Amino acid sequence: MSLREEYARQEAELDELYKEIILDHYRNPRHRGSLASPSATHEGLNPLCGDEVTVELLVEANRVADVAYKGSGCSISQSSASMMTEAINGKPLDEVKHLSEAFTAMMRGEESIDPESLGDLEALSGVRKFPVRVKCATLAWHTVDEALEEAGL
């Protein structure tokens, strides 16, 4: 097998793994629902495609003590919301803001970001191949940023 063929095989395997991660979060969403007394809430909408997500955060001691989301839309937007909740739950707010910036930079294709540093969120990097879908992947992240800003956190 040539080096080019080996690279193509590895890339196909990685694409398949990424698809599985995204589909798993779509089929088995994490933190889907509502919180009893959220500290911050915001509803995000992508009017171009109809995706919508509401993010609720419980912030205690400058840390995300709990997070939930609800919404509807394509598998990318809903998977990204589920993956985001997993990534930020229990994290200090400054780390949440850093993750949001890093994820958004990855989705814009900025080379200064090491996608592997984002863990499973790297699975969404393939969405960049479809620029119209980038807004689907970033909707939940923009929504959590707005929720924190509105709450003064």
Secondary structure, 3 states (H helix, E strand, C coil): CCHHHHHHHHHHHHHHHHHHHHHHHHHCCCCECCCCCCCEEEEEEECCCCEEEEEEEEEECCEEEEEEEEEECCHHHHHHHHHHHHHHCCCEHHHHHHHHHHHHHHHHCCCCCCHHHHHHHHHHHHHHHCHHHHHHHHHHHHHHHHHHHHCCC
